[in-house]
Amino acid sequence: MKCSASLLVFVSFLALHVAAFPHLSTDAVNGLLKRTGKPEGCPFSHGHPGKHTKRQTAFDPAAQHVSTSGAHAWVAPNLAAGDKRGPCPGLNALANHGYLPHNGIAPMTTIIQAVNDAYGMALDLGTFLAVYGTVFDGDSLSLTPGYSIGGPSMLGGILSGTGILRTPSGLTGSHNNYEADTSSTRGDLYLTGNNDLLQIGLFQQYYDALLDNTPAPKQYSALFPFRQSRFNTSIETNPYFFFPQFAGVLVAPAGYAFPPAMMANHSARYPEGYLDKETFKSFFAVSGQPGSFEYQAGYERIPDNWYKRAIGSEYTIPDFLLDVLQFGTQDPRLLSPGGNTGTPNSFTPISVSDLSRGVFDSATLAQGNNLQCFIFQLIQAEAPGLVTGIYKDVVGAVQPLVDNIKGNLEGLGCPQLMGVDEELYEQYPGYVRSSGGV
């Protein structure tokens, strides 16, 4: 069968990640290909998922149904025995349903597969986030690279590589490199002393902001006042508030964008999805009624009779960036790294021009591909310094991330970042206290 040039893009995408992690088997990566729902010979014959082409939105219950029975029946975590659950409710739910290992220590390829299978997260976004989490919060030099979705662990073959110098932090220990202040449902670490447990008050605010009987994209749009309020609250109350370019500008918005994008239930009535409030509570391990909610940490659950995004309409990096920009263009502070300088209400943005040594500037950051070019290249430039002291072979440890970033930026025509003025971060106590941020 003759295939379009998009096949070459996809094959290159897979080959890039096999080369980046030479210990990964071809079979493991081919398994991801089979789960895209596209013919193996021509996976993107109906359009590359990273491009903004017209997508399938018609509801297909057989293809979109997500199993919560049999091998995927919900099983409570045994936290006392060491099962790991952390700040990401979506990953916690996947572990509780057997899409990820129940102990919460997962190989990178399993994470990529699970978020694609259960939530319809596209391979580009799923792979980038999994590679990033593995390099910074797991073990990228292990024979089976991966990370803990919760706290530190050296369990099994995933986090016991001989090239790692300390116990990997897991996502719970990822403050300012993956998790950041202004979360939608978690408190600021240096205010609450905890960044992985849901705060009922914040959950109530999100719950109240969710529009009833409304398609998921419009539900997300309506969350902007809540997003802005959370940002303002961190400025007003947290002297250690720090908003780095990746964990802040790019990842913090996921707490607002991901639930409507990937937790909404799909139906013939709502082919784009609708996040009803019972579904929202289930995914966040909350029960009860408004004003008397109860939270049981680690008990996140995929509801029965739940249907993910349409096949061919997976949530891609460009989709996520559009969601980030939707709020960022309404409040430009959301696109600017910065933080408080030791007291509440002392928020000082970092000059994008100074940080990038004149290559990018705030005025054009929301234009074209500039946001992706800026943040991804900053990550690439800063990664070696941030993992020094974690790995024996720093270059080898960050190479998978460097390769992934190069693949994601290929063809975008990015201005080339030649260096980063990291001394600009030193004015922020939140950066210094967490020993860095990205």
Contacts in CASP RR format, 6 or more apart in sequence:
PFRMAT RR
TARGET T0000
AUTHOR 0000-0000-0000
METHOD contacts of the structure
MODEL  1
MKCSASLLVFVSFLALHVAAFPHLSTDAVNGLLKRTGKPEGCPFSHGHPG
KHTKRQTAFDPAAQHVSTSGAHAWVAPNLAAGDKRGPCPGLNALANHGYL
PHNGIAPMTTIIQAVNDAYGMALDLGTFLAVYGTVFDGDSLSLTPGYSIG
GPSMLGGILSGTGILRTPSGLTGSHNNYEADTSSTRGDLYLTGNNDLLQI
GLFQQYYDALLDNTPAPKQYSALFPFRQSRFNTSIETNPYFFFPQFAGVL
VAPAGYAFPPAMMANHSARYPEGYLDKETFKSFFAVSGQPGSFEYQAGYE
RIPDNWYKRAIGSEYTIPDFLLDVLQFGTQDPRLLSPGGNTGTPNSFTPI
SVSDLSRGVFDSATLAQGNNLQCFIFQLIQAEAPGLVTGIYKDVVGAVQP
LVDNIKGNLEGLGCPQLMGVDEELYEQYPGYVRSSGGV
1 39 0 8 1.000
1 41 0 8 1.000
1 42 0 8 1.000
3 41 0 8 1.000
3 42 0 8 1.000
3 45 0 8 1.000
4 42 0 8 1.000
4 44 0 8 1.000
4 45 0 8 1.000
4 47 0 8 1.000
6 43 0 8 1.000
6 44 0 8 1.000
6 45 0 8 1.000
6 47 0 8 1.000
6 48 0 8 1.000
7 41 0 8 1.000
7 42 0 8 1.000
7 43 0 8 1.000
7 44 0 8 1.000
7 45 0 8 1.000
9 44 0 8 1.000
9 48 0 8 1.000
10 33 0 8 1.000
10 43 0 8 1.000
10 44 0 8 1.000
10 48 0 8 1.000
12 407 0 8 1.000
13 123 0 8 1.000
13 124 0 8 1.000
13 127 0 8 1.000
13 407 0 8 1.000
14 29 0 8 1.000
14 30 0 8 1.000
14 32 0 8 1.000
14 33 0 8 1.000
16 403 0 8 1.000
16 404 0 8 1.000
16 406 0 8 1.000
16 407 0 8 1.000
17 24 0 8 1.000
17 29 0 8 1.000
17 127 0 8 1.000
17 131 0 8 1.000
17 400 0 8 1.000
17 403 0 8 1.000
17 404 0 8 1.000
18 24 0 8 1.000
18 26 0 8 1.000
18 29 0 8 1.000
19 403 0 8 1.000
20 131 0 8 1.000
20 399 0 8 1.000
20 400 0 8 1.000
20 403 0 8 1.000
20 404 0 8 1.000
21 108 0 8 1.000
21 140 0 8 1.000
21 145 0 8 1.000
21 400 0 8 1.000
23 142 0 8 1.000
23 143 0 8 1.000
23 144 0 8 1.000
23 145 0 8 1.000
24 108 0 8 1.000
24 109 0 8 1.000
24 145 0 8 1.000
28 109 0 8 1.000
29 109 0 8 1.000
31 113 0 8 1.000
32 109 0 8 1.000
32 112 0 8 1.000
32 113 0 8 1.000
32 116 0 8 1.000
32 123 0 8 1.000
33 40 0 8 1.000
33 43 0 8 1.000
34 40 0 8 1.000
35 113 0 8 1.000
35 116 0 8 1.000
35 117 0 8 1.000
36 43 0 8 1.000
36 116 0 8 1.000
36 123 0 8 1.000
37 43 0 8 1.000
37 311 0 8 1.000
37 312 0 8 1.000
38 44 0 8 1.000
38 45 0 8 1.000
38 46 0 8 1.000
39 45 0 8 1.000
46 56 0 8 1.000
46 312 0 8 1.000
47 53 0 8 1.000
49 122 0 8 1.000
49 123 0 8 1.000
49 124 0 8 1.000
49 312 0 8 1.000
49 314 0 8 1.000
49 316 0 8 1.000
50 122 0 8 1.000
50 124 0 8 1.000
50 316 0 8 1.000
50 317 0 8 1.000
50 318 0 8 1.000
50 319 0 8 1.000
51 318 0 8 1.000
52 318 0 8 1.000
55 310 0 8 1.000
55 312 0 8 1.000
55 313 0 8 1.000
56 310 0 8 1.000
56 311 0 8 1.000
56 312 0 8 1.000
56 313 0 8 1.000
57 271 0 8 1.000
57 272 0 8 1.000
57 310 0 8 1.000
57 313 0 8 1.000
58 271 0 8 1.000
58 310 0 8 1.000
59 266 0 8 1.000
59 267 0 8 1.000
59 268 0 8 1.000
59 271 0 8 1.000
59 307 0 8 1.000
59 310 0 8 1.000
60 310 0 8 1.000
60 311 0 8 1.000
61 307 0 8 1.000
63 310 0 8 1.000
63 311 0 8 1.000
64 266 0 8 1.000
64 307 0 8 1.000
64 308 0 8 1.000
64 309 0 8 1.000
64 310 0 8 1.000
64 311 0 8 1.000
65 306 0 8 1.000
65 307 0 8 1.000
66 72 0 8 1.000
66 117 0 8 1.000
66 118 0 8 1.000
66 302 0 8 1.000
66 306 0 8 1.000
66 307 0 8 1.000
66 308 0 8 1.000
68 74 0 8 1.000
68 97 0 8 1.000
68 301 0 8 1.000
68 302 0 8 1.000
68 303 0 8 1.000
68 304 0 8 1.000
68 306 0 8 1.000
69 304 0 8 1.000
71 98 0 8 1.000
72 97 0 8 1.000
72 98 0 8 1.000
72 99 0 8 1.000
73 97 0 8 1.000
74 96 0 8 1.000
74 97 0 8 1.000
74 301 0 8 1.000
74 302 0 8 1.000
75 96 0 8 1.000
75 97 0 8 1.000
75 98 0 8 1.000
75 102 0 8 1.000
76 96 0 8 1.000
76 299 0 8 1.000
77 83 0 8 1.000
77 85 0 8 1.000
77 92 0 8 1.000
77 95 0 8 1.000
77 96 0 8 1.000
77 102 0 8 1.000
77 298 0 8 1.000
77 299 0 8 1.000
79 85 0 8 1.000
79 297 0 8 1.000
79 298 0 8 1.000
82 103 0 8 1.000
83 95 0 8 1.000
83 102 0 8 1.000
83 103 0 8 1.000
83 104 0 8 1.000
84 95 0 8 1.000
84 103 0 8 1.000
84 104 0 8 1.000
84 105 0 8 1.000
84 148 0 8 1.000
84 149 0 8 1.000
84 150 0 8 1.000
84 151 0 8 1.000
84 153 0 8 1.000
84 170 0 8 1.000
84 172 0 8 1.000
85 92 0 8 1.000
85 95 0 8 1.000
85 104 0 8 1.000
85 149 0 8 1.000
85 150 0 8 1.000
85 196 0 8 1.000
85 297 0 8 1.000
85 298 0 8 1.000
85 300 0 8 1.000
86 92 0 8 1.000
86 149 0 8 1.000
86 150 0 8 1.000
86 151 0 8 1.000
86 171 0 8 1.000
86 172 0 8 1.000
86 196 0 8 1.000
86 298 0 8 1.000
87 150 0 8 1.000
87 171 0 8 1.000
87 172 0 8 1.000
87 179 0 8 1.000
87 183 0 8 1.000
87 186 0 8 1.000
87 195 0 8 1.000
87 196 0 8 1.000
88 149 0 8 1.000
88 171 0 8 1.000
89 185 0 8 1.000
89 198 0 8 1.000
89 283 0 8 1.000
89 284 0 8 1.000
89 285 0 8 1.000
89 300 0 8 1.000
90 119 0 8 1.000
90 258 0 8 1.000
90 263 0 8 1.000
90 283 0 8 1.000
90 300 0 8 1.000
91 100 0 8 1.000
91 111 0 8 1.000
91 115 0 8 1.000
91 149 0 8 1.000
91 171 0 8 1.000
92 149 0 8 1.000
92 285 0 8 1.000
92 298 0 8 1.000
92 300 0 8 1.000
93 283 0 8 1.000
93 300 0 8 1.000
93 301 0 8 1.000
93 302 0 8 1.000
94 100 0 8 1.000
94 114 0 8 1.000
94 115 0 8 1.000
94 118 0 8 1.000
95 101 0 8 1.000
95 102 0 8 1.000
95 103 0 8 1.000
95 104 0 8 1.000
95 106 0 8 1.000
95 149 0 8 1.000
96 102 0 8 1.000
96 298 0 8 1.000
96 299 0 8 1.000
96 300 0 8 1.000
96 301 0 8 1.000
97 118 0 8 1.000
97 301 0 8 1.000
97 302 0 8 1.000
99 114 0 8 1.000
99 117 0 8 1.000
99 118 0 8 1.000
100 106 0 8 1.000
100 110 0 8 1.000
100 111 0 8 1.000
100 114 0 8 1.000
100 149 0 8 1.000
101 110 0 8 1.000
103 155 0 8 1.000
104 148 0 8 1.000
104 149 0 8 1.000
104 150 0 8 1.000
105 146 0 8 1.000
105 147 0 8 1.000
105 148 0 8 1.000
105 149 0 8 1.000
105 153 0 8 1.000
105 155 0 8 1.000
105 156 0 8 1.000
105 158 0 8 1.000
105 159 0 8 1.000
106 114 0 8 1.000
106 146 0 8 1.000
106 147 0 8 1.000
106 148 0 8 1.000
106 149 0 8 1.000
106 158 0 8 1.000
107 144 0 8 1.000
107 145 0 8 1.000
107 146 0 8 1.000
107 158 0 8 1.000
108 130 0 8 1.000
108 131 0 8 1.000
108 134 0 8 1.000
108 145 0 8 1.000
108 146 0 8 1.000
108 147 0 8 1.000
109 130 0 8 1.000
111 126 0 8 1.000
111 130 0 8 1.000
111 146 0 8 1.000
111 147 0 8 1.000
112 123 0 8 1.000
112 126 0 8 1.000
112 127 0 8 1.000
112 130 0 8 1.000
115 121 0 8 1.000
115 126 0 8 1.000
115 130 0 8 1.000
116 122 0 8 1.000
116 123 0 8 1.000
116 126 0 8 1.000
116 314 0 8 1.000
118 302 0 8 1.000
118 308 0 8 1.000
119 262 0 8 1.000
119 263 0 8 1.000
119 308 0 8 1.000
119 309 0 8 1.000
119 315 0 8 1.000
120 262 0 8 1.000
120 308 0 8 1.000
120 309 0 8 1.000
120 314 0 8 1.000
120 315 0 8 1.000
121 262 0 8 1.000
121 314 0 8 1.000
121 315 0 8 1.000
122 314 0 8 1.000
122 315 0 8 1.000
122 316 0 8 1.000
122 317 0 8 1.000
122 319 0 8 1.000
123 314 0 8 1.000
124 316 0 8 1.000
124 317 0 8 1.000
124 408 0 8 1.000
125 315 0 8 1.000
125 316 0 8 1.000
125 317 0 8 1.000
125 319 0 8 1.000
125 320 0 8 1.000
127 404 0 8 1.000
128 317 0 8 1.000
128 404 0 8 1.000
128 405 0 8 1.000
128 408 0 8 1.000
130 146 0 8 1.000
131 140 0 8 1.000
131 400 0 8 1.000
131 401 0 8 1.000
131 404 0 8 1.000
132 178 0 8 1.000
132 246 0 8 1.000
132 379 0 8 1.000
132 401 0 8 1.000
132 404 0 8 1.000
133 146 0 8 1.000
133 147 0 8 1.000
133 171 0 8 1.000
133 174 0 8 1.000
133 178 0 8 1.000
134 140 0 8 1.000
134 145 0 8 1.000
134 146 0 8 1.000
134 147 0 8 1.000
134 400 0 8 1.000
135 383 0 8 1.000
135 387 0 8 1.000
135 397 0 8 1.000
135 398 0 8 1.000
135 400 0 8 1.000
135 401 0 8 1.000
136 174 0 8 1.000
136 177 0 8 1.000
136 178 0 8 1.000
136 383 0 8 1.000
136 386 0 8 1.000
136 387 0 8 1.000
136 438 0 8 1.000
137 147 0 8 1.000
137 148 0 8 1.000
137 168 0 8 1.000
137 169 0 8 1.000
137 170 0 8 1.000
137 171 0 8 1.000
137 173 0 8 1.000
137 174 0 8 1.000
137 177 0 8 1.000
137 178 0 8 1.000
138 145 0 8 1.000
138 146 0 8 1.000
138 147 0 8 1.000
138 148 0 8 1.000
138 159 0 8 1.000
138 168 0 8 1.000
138 169 0 8 1.000
138 170 0 8 1.000
139 145 0 8 1.000
139 146 0 8 1.000
139 147 0 8 1.000
139 158 0 8 1.000
139 159 0 8 1.000
139 160 0 8 1.000
139 161 0 8 1.000
139 164 0 8 1.000
139 168 0 8 1.000
140 146 0 8 1.000
140 391 0 8 1.000
140 396 0 8 1.000
140 397 0 8 1.000
140 398 0 8 1.000
140 400 0 8 1.000
140 401 0 8 1.000
141 161 0 8 1.000
141 162 0 8 1.000
141 163 0 8 1.000
141 164 0 8 1.000
141 391 0 8 1.000
141 393 0 8 1.000
141 396 0 8 1.000
141 397 0 8 1.000
142 157 0 8 1.000
142 158 0 8 1.000
142 159 0 8 1.000
142 160 0 8 1.000
142 161 0 8 1.000
142 164 0 8 1.000
143 157 0 8 1.000
143 161 0 8 1.000
144 157 0 8 1.000
144 158 0 8 1.000
145 158 0 8 1.000
145 400 0 8 1.000
146 158 0 8 1.000
146 159 0 8 1.000
147 158 0 8 1.000
147 159 0 8 1.000
147 168 0 8 1.000
147 170 0 8 1.000
147 171 0 8 1.000
148 155 0 8 1.000
148 159 0 8 1.000
148 168 0 8 1.000
148 170 0 8 1.000
148 171 0 8 1.000
148 172 0 8 1.000
149 170 0 8 1.000
149 171 0 8 1.000
150 170 0 8 1.000
150 171 0 8 1.000
150 172 0 8 1.000
150 173 0 8 1.000
150 196 0 8 1.000
151 169 0 8 1.000
151 170 0 8 1.000
151 171 0 8 1.000
151 172 0 8 1.000
151 173 0 8 1.000
151 196 0 8 1.000
152 167 0 8 1.000
152 168 0 8 1.000
152 169 0 8 1.000
152 170 0 8 1.000
152 172 0 8 1.000
152 173 0 8 1.000
153 159 0 8 1.000
153 167 0 8 1.000
153 168 0 8 1.000
153 170 0 8 1.000
154 160 0 8 1.000
154 167 0 8 1.000
154 168 0 8 1.000
159 167 0 8 1.000
159 168 0 8 1.000
163 391 0 8 1.000
163 392 0 8 1.000
163 393 0 8 1.000
164 390 0 8 1.000
164 391 0 8 1.000
164 392 0 8 1.000
165 389 0 8 1.000
165 390 0 8 1.000
165 391 0 8 1.000
165 392 0 8 1.000
166 389 0 8 1.000
166 390 0 8 1.000
168 390 0 8 1.000
171 178 0 8 1.000
171 179 0 8 1.000
171 196 0 8 1.000
172 179 0 8 1.000
172 195 0 8 1.000
172 196 0 8 1.000
173 179 0 8 1.000
173 195 0 8 1.000
174 247 0 8 1.000
175 189 0 8 1.000
175 195 0 8 1.000
175 247 0 8 1.000
175 434 0 8 1.000
176 242 0 8 1.000
176 244 0 8 1.000
176 247 0 8 1.000
176 430 0 8 1.000
176 431 0 8 1.000
176 434 0 8 1.000
176 436 0 8 1.000
176 437 0 8 1.000
176 438 0 8 1.000
177 244 0 8 1.000
177 246 0 8 1.000
177 247 0 8 1.000
177 386 0 8 1.000
177 436 0 8 1.000
177 437 0 8 1.000
177 438 0 8 1.000
178 246 0 8 1.000
178 247 0 8 1.000
178 251 0 8 1.000
179 186 0 8 1.000
179 189 0 8 1.000
179 195 0 8 1.000
179 196 0 8 1.000
179 247 0 8 1.000
179 251 0 8 1.000
180 242 0 8 1.000
180 243 0 8 1.000
180 244 0 8 1.000
180 247 0 8 1.000
180 248 0 8 1.000
180 251 0 8 1.000
180 252 0 8 1.000
181 187 0 8 1.000
181 188 0 8 1.000
181 189 0 8 1.000
181 234 0 8 1.000
181 238 0 8 1.000
181 241 0 8 1.000
181 242 0 8 1.000
181 243 0 8 1.000
181 248 0 8 1.000
181 252 0 8 1.000
182 188 0 8 1.000
182 230 0 8 1.000
182 231 0 8 1.000
182 233 0 8 1.000
182 234 0 8 1.000
182 241 0 8 1.000
182 243 0 8 1.000
182 248 0 8 1.000
182 252 0 8 1.000
183 195 0 8 1.000
183 202 0 8 1.000
183 230 0 8 1.000
183 252 0 8 1.000
183 255 0 8 1.000
184 202 0 8 1.000
184 206 0 8 1.000
184 226 0 8 1.000
184 227 0 8 1.000
184 230 0 8 1.000
184 255 0 8 1.000
184 256 0 8 1.000
184 259 0 8 1.000
185 198 0 8 1.000
185 199 0 8 1.000
185 202 0 8 1.000
185 203 0 8 1.000
185 206 0 8 1.000
185 255 0 8 1.000
185 284 0 8 1.000
186 194 0 8 1.000
186 195 0 8 1.000
186 196 0 8 1.000
186 197 0 8 1.000
186 198 0 8 1.000
186 199 0 8 1.000
186 202 0 8 1.000
187 194 0 8 1.000
187 195 0 8 1.000
187 199 0 8 1.000
187 202 0 8 1.000
188 195 0 8 1.000
188 234 0 8 1.000
188 237 0 8 1.000
188 238 0 8 1.000
188 240 0 8 1.000
188 241 0 8 1.000
189 195 0 8 1.000
189 434 0 8 1.000
190 238 0 8 1.000
190 239 0 8 1.000
190 240 0 8 1.000
190 430 0 8 1.000
190 433 0 8 1.000
191 237 0 8 1.000
191 238 0 8 1.000
191 240 0 8 1.000
192 199 0 8 1.000
197 295 0 8 1.000
197 297 0 8 1.000
198 284 0 8 1.000
198 285 0 8 1.000
198 286 0 8 1.000
198 295 0 8 1.000
198 297 0 8 1.000
200 286 0 8 1.000
200 293 0 8 1.000
200 294 0 8 1.000
200 295 0 8 1.000
202 230 0 8 1.000
203 284 0 8 1.000
203 286 0 8 1.000
203 293 0 8 1.000
203 295 0 8 1.000
204 290 0 8 1.000
204 291 0 8 1.000
204 293 0 8 1.000
205 226 0 8 1.000
205 229 0 8 1.000
205 230 0 8 1.000
206 223 0 8 1.000
206 226 0 8 1.000
206 259 0 8 1.000
206 280 0 8 1.000
207 277 0 8 1.000
207 280 0 8 1.000
207 281 0 8 1.000
207 290 0 8 1.000
207 293 0 8 1.000
208 290 0 8 1.000
209 222 0 8 1.000
209 223 0 8 1.000
209 225 0 8 1.000
209 226 0 8 1.000
210 219 0 8 1.000
210 222 0 8 1.000
210 223 0 8 1.000
210 275 0 8 1.000
210 277 0 8 1.000
210 280 0 8 1.000
211 218 0 8 1.000
211 219 0 8 1.000
211 222 0 8 1.000
212 276 0 8 1.000
212 277 0 8 1.000
213 274 0 8 1.000
214 222 0 8 1.000
214 274 0 8 1.000
215 270 0 8 1.000
215 272 0 8 1.000
215 273 0 8 1.000
215 274 0 8 1.000
216 260 0 8 1.000
216 261 0 8 1.000
216 264 0 8 1.000
216 270 0 8 1.000
216 272 0 8 1.000
216 273 0 8 1.000
216 274 0 8 1.000
216 275 0 8 1.000
217 260 0 8 1.000
217 272 0 8 1.000
219 260 0 8 1.000
219 264 0 8 1.000
219 274 0 8 1.000
219 275 0 8 1.000
220 256 0 8 1.000
220 257 0 8 1.000
220 260 0 8 1.000
220 261 0 8 1.000
220 323 0 8 1.000
220 326 0 8 1.000
221 326 0 8 1.000
223 256 0 8 1.000
223 260 0 8 1.000
224 326 0 8 1.000
224 327 0 8 1.000
224 330 0 8 1.000
224 331 0 8 1.000
226 256 0 8 1.000
227 253 0 8 1.000
227 256 0 8 1.000
227 327 0 8 1.000
227 334 0 8 1.000
228 327 0 8 1.000
228 330 0 8 1.000
228 331 0 8 1.000
228 334 0 8 1.000
231 331 0 8 1.000
231 333 0 8 1.000
231 334 0 8 1.000
234 241 0 8 1.000
235 241 0 8 1.000
235 339 0 8 1.000
235 340 0 8 1.000
235 344 0 8 1.000
235 345 0 8 1.000
235 347 0 8 1.000
236 344 0 8 1.000
236 345 0 8 1.000
237 344 0 8 1.000
238 340 0 8 1.000
238 344 0 8 1.000
239 340 0 8 1.000
239 342 0 8 1.000
239 343 0 8 1.000
239 344 0 8 1.000
239 346 0 8 1.000
239 429 0 8 1.000
240 340 0 8 1.000
240 342 0 8 1.000
240 429 0 8 1.000
240 430 0 8 1.000
240 433 0 8 1.000
241 339 0 8 1.000
241 340 0 8 1.000
241 347 0 8 1.000
241 430 0 8 1.000
242 338 0 8 1.000
242 339 0 8 1.000
242 340 0 8 1.000
242 428 0 8 1.000
242 429 0 8 1.000
242 430 0 8 1.000
242 431 0 8 1.000
242 434 0 8 1.000
242 437 0 8 1.000
243 249 0 8 1.000
243 252 0 8 1.000
243 336 0 8 1.000
243 337 0 8 1.000
243 338 0 8 1.000
243 339 0 8 1.000
244 337 0 8 1.000
244 338 0 8 1.000
244 425 0 8 1.000
244 431 0 8 1.000
244 437 0 8 1.000
244 438 0 8 1.000
245 337 0 8 1.000
245 374 0 8 1.000
245 375 0 8 1.000
245 378 0 8 1.000
245 379 0 8 1.000
245 438 0 8 1.000
246 375 0 8 1.000
246 378 0 8 1.000
246 379 0 8 1.000
246 437 0 8 1.000
246 438 0 8 1.000
247 437 0 8 1.000
247 438 0 8 1.000
248 337 0 8 1.000
249 324 0 8 1.000
249 334 0 8 1.000
249 335 0 8 1.000
249 336 0 8 1.000
249 337 0 8 1.000
249 371 0 8 1.000
249 375 0 8 1.000
250 324 0 8 1.000
250 375 0 8 1.000
253 323 0 8 1.000
253 324 0 8 1.000
253 327 0 8 1.000
253 334 0 8 1.000
254 320 0 8 1.000
256 327 0 8 1.000
257 320 0 8 1.000
257 323 0 8 1.000
257 324 0 8 1.000
259 275 0 8 1.000
259 280 0 8 1.000
259 283 0 8 1.000
260 273 0 8 1.000
260 275 0 8 1.000
261 309 0 8 1.000
261 315 0 8 1.000
261 319 0 8 1.000
261 320 0 8 1.000
261 323 0 8 1.000
262 308 0 8 1.000
262 309 0 8 1.000
262 315 0 8 1.000
263 275 0 8 1.000
263 279 0 8 1.000
263 280 0 8 1.000
263 283 0 8 1.000
264 270 0 8 1.000
264 272 0 8 1.000
264 273 0 8 1.000
264 274 0 8 1.000
264 275 0 8 1.000
264 279 0 8 1.000
265 273 0 8 1.000
265 274 0 8 1.000
265 275 0 8 1.000
265 276 0 8 1.000
265 279 0 8 1.000
265 303 0 8 1.000
265 305 0 8 1.000
265 306 0 8 1.000
265 307 0 8 1.000
266 272 0 8 1.000
266 273 0 8 1.000
266 274 0 8 1.000
266 307 0 8 1.000
266 308 0 8 1.000
266 309 0 8 1.000
266 310 0 8 1.000
267 273 0 8 1.000
267 274 0 8 1.000
267 307 0 8 1.000
271 310 0 8 1.000
273 309 0 8 1.000
278 303 0 8 1.000
279 303 0 8 1.000
279 306 0 8 1.000
281 287 0 8 1.000
281 288 0 8 1.000
281 293 0 8 1.000
282 300 0 8 1.000
282 301 0 8 1.000
282 302 0 8 1.000
282 303 0 8 1.000
283 300 0 8 1.000
283 301 0 8 1.000
283 302 0 8 1.000
283 303 0 8 1.000
284 295 0 8 1.000
284 300 0 8 1.000
285 295 0 8 1.000
285 296 0 8 1.000
285 297 0 8 1.000
285 298 0 8 1.000
285 299 0 8 1.000
285 300 0 8 1.000
285 301 0 8 1.000
286 293 0 8 1.000
286 294 0 8 1.000
286 295 0 8 1.000
287 293 0 8 1.000
287 294 0 8 1.000
287 296 0 8 1.000
288 294 0 8 1.000
309 315 0 8 1.000
317 372 0 8 1.000
317 408 0 8 1.000
321 371 0 8 1.000
321 372 0 8 1.000
324 334 0 8 1.000
324 335 0 8 1.000
324 371 0 8 1.000
325 335 0 8 1.000
325 366 0 8 1.000
325 371 0 8 1.000
327 334 0 8 1.000
328 334 0 8 1.000
328 335 0 8 1.000
328 366 0 8 1.000
329 366 0 8 1.000
332 362 0 8 1.000
332 366 0 8 1.000
333 347 0 8 1.000
333 349 0 8 1.000
335 362 0 8 1.000
335 365 0 8 1.000
335 366 0 8 1.000
335 371 0 8 1.000
336 349 0 8 1.000
336 350 0 8 1.000
336 352 0 8 1.000
336 362 0 8 1.000
336 365 0 8 1.000
337 349 0 8 1.000
337 350 0 8 1.000
337 352 0 8 1.000
337 355 0 8 1.000
338 347 0 8 1.000
338 348 0 8 1.000
338 349 0 8 1.000
338 350 0 8 1.000
338 428 0 8 1.000
339 346 0 8 1.000
339 347 0 8 1.000
339 348 0 8 1.000
339 349 0 8 1.000
339 428 0 8 1.000
339 430 0 8 1.000
340 346 0 8 1.000
340 347 0 8 1.000
340 348 0 8 1.000
340 428 0 8 1.000
340 429 0 8 1.000
340 430 0 8 1.000
341 348 0 8 1.000
341 427 0 8 1.000
341 428 0 8 1.000
341 429 0 8 1.000
342 428 0 8 1.000
342 429 0 8 1.000
348 427 0 8 1.000
348 428 0 8 1.000
349 362 0 8 1.000
350 424 0 8 1.000
350 425 0 8 1.000
351 362 0 8 1.000
351 424 0 8 1.000
352 360 0 8 1.000
352 361 0 8 1.000
352 362 0 8 1.000
352 365 0 8 1.000
352 374 0 8 1.000
353 360 0 8 1.000
353 361 0 8 1.000
353 362 0 8 1.000
354 421 0 8 1.000
354 424 0 8 1.000
355 378 0 8 1.000
355 420 0 8 1.000
355 421 0 8 1.000
355 424 0 8 1.000
356 374 0 8 1.000
356 378 0 8 1.000
356 417 0 8 1.000
356 419 0 8 1.000
356 420 0 8 1.000
357 417 0 8 1.000
357 418 0 8 1.000
357 419 0 8 1.000
357 420 0 8 1.000
357 421 0 8 1.000
359 415 0 8 1.000
359 416 0 8 1.000
359 417 0 8 1.000
359 418 0 8 1.000
360 370 0 8 1.000
360 373 0 8 1.000
360 374 0 8 1.000
360 415 0 8 1.000
360 417 0 8 1.000
364 370 0 8 1.000
365 371 0 8 1.000
365 374 0 8 1.000
369 412 0 8 1.000
369 413 0 8 1.000
369 414 0 8 1.000
370 415 0 8 1.000
372 408 0 8 1.000
372 409 0 8 1.000
372 412 0 8 1.000
372 414 0 8 1.000
373 409 0 8 1.000
373 412 0 8 1.000
373 413 0 8 1.000
373 414 0 8 1.000
373 415 0 8 1.000
373 417 0 8 1.000
374 417 0 8 1.000
376 405 0 8 1.000
376 408 0 8 1.000
376 409 0 8 1.000
377 405 0 8 1.000
377 409 0 8 1.000
377 414 0 8 1.000
377 416 0 8 1.000
377 417 0 8 1.000
378 417 0 8 1.000
378 420 0 8 1.000
378 438 0 8 1.000
379 401 0 8 1.000
379 405 0 8 1.000
379 438 0 8 1.000
380 401 0 8 1.000
380 402 0 8 1.000
380 405 0 8 1.000
380 406 0 8 1.000
381 417 0 8 1.000
381 419 0 8 1.000
381 420 0 8 1.000
382 420 0 8 1.000
382 422 0 8 1.000
382 437 0 8 1.000
382 438 0 8 1.000
383 398 0 8 1.000
383 401 0 8 1.000
383 402 0 8 1.000
383 438 0 8 1.000
384 394 0 8 1.000
384 395 0 8 1.000
384 398 0 8 1.000
385 394 0 8 1.000
386 436 0 8 1.000
386 437 0 8 1.000
386 438 0 8 1.000
387 394 0 8 1.000
387 397 0 8 1.000
387 398 0 8 1.000
388 394 0 8 1.000
390 397 0 8 1.000
391 397 0 8 1.000
425 431 0 8 1.000
425 436 0 8 1.000
425 437 0 8 1.000
426 432 0 8 1.000
431 437 0 8 1.000
END
